[in-house]
Amino acid sequence: MVELARILAGPWIGQTLADLGAEVIKVEAPEGDDTRRWGPPFVQRPRADGTTEEVAAYFHAANRGKTSVTCDFNDRADLKRLRGLIDQADVVIENFKVGGLRRFGLDYDTLAARNPGLVYASITGFGQDGPRAAQPGYDFLIQGMSGIMDLTGDPAGEPQKVGVAWIDIFTGLYGVIAVQAALAERARSGRGQHLDLSLLDCGVAVLANQATNCLLGGMVPHRLGNAHPNIVPYQLFPAADGHLIVACGNDRQFAALCRVLDLAGLASEPDFATNPARVEHRDRLVPRLAAATRGFTRAGLIAALEAVGVPAGPVNDVAEALAEPQVLARGLRIAPEGIAGLRSPLRFSRSSLVTDRAAPALGDGAWHFRGADG
């Protein structure tokens, strides 16, 4: 697999497939992927020539398990080697602007004429066609356009983006699905194809119930803070020493919550007895619940709710999440070649992930690959 992608969405495809055992050759400009410099923090990495390289933690988050080579697209010899490499490849991943690789002979049509079985995944902001196809797209911009920012944050505050590049990650995961599906189809037909992945498509596609609420319910959803548009109570509540999440997914859980809070009568009141009624009357219900939760410590209330089968939990910071005993027990934290990171969450009953190689030093792969002589 040849990765001509930078930043996050395309590299996320490559890293996930590398975890699954694919050989991924990351082709970088002579100065490297931009995210090598997106720090601090930085990590000192040894190079094959005995020198060291300072690489941003951001780069390590999306490039584990790959081999790096550098290529100057304006150098004919470099381009010849790259085309020779792609002639032998199963997959190419790229995230250049629409048509941007055509002048280098690295577009799908040109490469597929040489390698008809090639699966070629293109990631752009808006897709290969449509009125915005030529425009650049970035995760933050697409979060705003997709509608998710109008669903996130305090109703009295400004719209909020998700705290990671959420649409880039989803596009990367959809890209993995598309690549695997195209390879499975190629096993039957013998032919590759061009995969057209758009950040905006993916951002809108994962609006899930909020989109169908709008399409089928005729209502435009907006920010509810930490509340849920279709379930009550399903939100943050105050405790005497902080906040906790309570997530009642059914009437039985709501009745159990009321018993713990010494509000058992609420569960039988017509305005609160069913979830549709609670959604309709949330403005009267939630303050009564919050007044009761303030009388408990966070840990005490979480333990009491867990004991009666009501989903409840803390709001962790990132360090607390990484130290969560369940996260540690599941082995999500890894350190290939001494570089701390997180493995793919995929687990198999018979197969193992390949996670023993950290992100590569720039150009350490040289061009020692089959077909790379052009």
N, C-alpha and C positions, 0 to 999 in steps of 0.2 A: 504494500500500500504506500502511495506517495502522497504526502501532505504538503500542499502549496498554500496552507492556511495560516493566518496569524490571529493573535489576540485570544479569543475564547471559544466561540461556537464551533468553528472548524477543528481546532486543536482538541476540543472535548470529544468530538467523534473519534479522532485518532487515538487519544488516550484510552477511551473506553474499549475500543477494538484491540489496542495493545494489551490491555488487561485480560482480554479474552483470548490472547495468543497470537494476534496478527503481528507480522513484521511491518513496522511503520517507519518509513524514512521521511523525516521532516526536512524539507528543502527551505532554507532560509536565505534571505538577502545577506550579503557580506557583513552587514552590521547586525544581523540577527533579528529575530522577532521583537517587536516593540516591547512586549511585556518582560523581556529580560531586564529592562531598565525601569519597570514600574514599581519602584520601591521608595523608601525602605518598607519592610526589612529586606536585607540582602543576605545571601548565603555564599560563602567562599567554596568554590568547587575546583578540585584538581583537574588539569587537562592532560591529554595523552602526551603532550610535549614537555611535561614537567612543570609548566606554569600553572597559575591559578586564575580563576575567572570569578568575578562577583556577579551573581545572578539573583534577580528579585524573587522573593517567595511566590509572587503571582505566577511567574513562568512555571515554577515547580508544580503549581496546582493543576496544570492542564497539559503537561508534556511528559509525564512519566512513561518509561518503557520504550521510548523512541530512539532512533539514531539520527543525528543531525549532519546534514551536508550543506554547504553554502553554494549558491549559484547566482551569478551576475547575469540577468536576463539580457543585458546589452553586450555580452561576450559570446561570440558564435560558438566557441569551443564548449563553454559551459552549457549553452542551450542544446548542443548536439548530445552531450552526455546525458542531460536531463531527458530528452526525448527517447534516447536509447533505454534509459531506466524505465520510463513509462511504457515503452513497448512490451516490457516484461511484467508489468504490474496488473493486478486485478482491479485496483481501486485508485482513483485520484480524488482528493478532497481539495477544494479551492474556495476562497472567499474574496476574489477580486471583483471589482465593479463589472456590471454586465458588459460583455464584449471586451473587457480589458486585457484578456490573454490572447486574443485573436492575432494581434500583430506579432506575437512571439511564436505563433504556431502551436500554442498550448491550449487552444479552445477544444471543446468536445468533438466537433465535426472533424477537425484535422487529426486529432489523436485517435479517434475511433476508426478512421480510415486505415490507420496503421495497426490498430489493435482492436478489432471488432468486438471483443469480449469485455472491453473496458467499462467499468461502472464509474461514472464521473459525477461526483456530488458537488454542486455549486451552492454556496450560502451567500445570500445577499440580503439587504434590508427589506426589499419590497418584491423580489422575484424577478424572473426573466422577462416578464411582460407586464402590461398595465401602465397607467399614466405616470406612476412614480418609479418605474423600473430603473431609470438612469440616476436616480437620486441616492446619495449615500445614506445608510441607516445604522444607527448605534442603539445599543440596548436601552439607554435612558430615553432617547427620543421615541423609540418604539413602545416603551412602557407607557409613555404619555398618550400616544396615538391609539394603543390597543384598548384602552378603557380601564386597565388595571389600577392606574393611579387615582382614578376617580372612585375606586372602590376601596382604597387603602388610606388609613389615617383617621384622625379625629374629624368628625363632621364639622366642627367649628374651626378647624385649621386648614392648612393648605394641602393639596393632594400630595401623596407620598409614593415614592418608588419603593420597590422591594429592596432589601438591604444587600442582596447579591445581584449579579447580572442575570436575573431570573429568565429572561427570554433567550439570552444567549445559551444558557444551560439547557432549556427545553428544546431549542432548535438543535443543539448538539445531540440530545437524546433521540429526537425524532430522526435526525440524520443517521444515527446508528441503526434504527429500525429500518429506514429506507435502504441503506447499504446492504444490510443482511437480507432483506426481501428481494432486492435486485440480484444479489448473488444466488439466492435460491431459485429465482426465475431463470437466471442464466444457465443453471444446471440442467434445466429442461429445454431451453431454446437455443443455448449456445451463444446468445447475443447479450452484450451489455446495453446500457442505456444512460441517459442524462437525468440526474435527479435535481430538481429545482426546489430548493429550500429557502423560504422567506421568513425573516424574523417577524414581520407583521402577521403573516399567515399563522405562525406558531403562537404568537402572543394572543391573537384573537381566538384561536382554536382551543386554548386552555382556559378560557373564561367559563367553561363548563356550565354549572347551574345558573350562574349570573346571566349568561347569554340566553339560556332557554327561559329564564324568568322574564327576560325582555321580549324574546321572540314569541313565546306562547302566552305569557301572562299580560302582555300589553303594558308592562310597567318598566320604567327606567330605574335600575338600582343605583344607589349612590353610597357614599361612605357611611358606615355604621360603627366606626372605631373598631373595637374588638368584638362586637356583636355579630351574630349570624343572620342573614336575611330570611332564612326559612326555619330556623330552630331556636327555641327559647326554653330554658336558659342555656346559652352556649357562648360564654364570653369570660372576660376577666372580672374578678370580684376582689374587693378589698378584705384584707385580714388585719389583725392588730399590729402585725409587724411586716407588712408588705402586701403582695398581691398573689393570687393563684388563679388558675384556669379551671372552670367547671364546665363540663360538656355533657349535658343531658340529651341523649339521643332518642329517648322514648318516655312514655308516661310513667312506667315503672321506676325508671331512674329519677324522674322528677319527684315522685312520691317519696322515694328513699332520701333524696336531698332534703325535702321538707321535714322529714322525721329527725334527721341529724341536726337541723337548724331549730328544732322545737317549733316548727310551723306546720305541723301535720295537717291542720285544717285547710291550708291553702290548696292542697292537691285535690280536694273534693269540691272546691268552689267552681261553679260553671265557667267563670271567666278564665280559669287556669287549669282545668281538669284535662284538657287535650292540647296537643301542640298547636293546632291552628288557632285555638282560643288564646293560648299564651302569646303567639306571634301578634295577634290582634291587640292584646292588652299588655304588651311588654312594658309600656311606659308606667303602668301601675305596679306590675309585678317586680321588676328588677330592683327598684328602690327598697322594697320590703325585704327582698333576699339580701341585698347589700348591707342593710342595717343589721341583719342577723350575722352575716359572715364576719363583720368587724369585731364580734365578740370572741373570735377564735384566733389562735396563732396560725400562721400559714401551715406549718408542719402538722400541727394537731388536726386541723380541718382536713388536710389532704389524707392523713391516715384514717380519719373517721369515715370519709367518703369512700376511700378505697375498700374499707372493710364491708361496706354495704353495696359494693358494685357500681358506684357512681364514678365515672372517669374524672379525675382531677389531677392537677400537677402544677409544678412551679414554672416560673418564667426564668429560664437560665440565661446567663450571658454565654458567650462562645466558649470561654475557658471552662465554665461549669458543664456545658453540654459535652465538651471533649473529655471531661473527667467523669461523666455519668457512668455509673457501674454497668448499666446495660450496654452502653457504647463500648466500654472496655471489654466486656464479656464477649461481644460479637466480633471483636478484632478489627474494628474500623480504622483504628490508628495503626499505621505502618511506618517503617523507616528504612526504605531501600537505600543501600549505600550510605546509611547514616543521615539521610535527609527525611525529616518527619513529614508525614502527609496522611491522606485518607485514601483507603482503597475504594474501588467500586463496590457498591452495596449488593451486587449480584452474588448469589451463592448457589452452588450446585451440589447435588447429592454425590456425584462421582467425579466431577471435574474440578480442577483448581484454577484460580486466577493466576496470571503471570504478573507479579508485582515486585520482583527482585531488582529492578533497574530504575534508578532515579531519572529525572529529566536530563537530557544530554548536554554536554558542553558544546558550544558553538563550533560546528564543523568537524567534530571529532570523528565522524564517520568516514571522512575523506570521500573517495568515490570507488571504494572497493566492493562494487556490487555487480552481479550478473547483468549484462546488457548496458552498463553505464558507459561503454566506449562509443555509443552511438551507432 
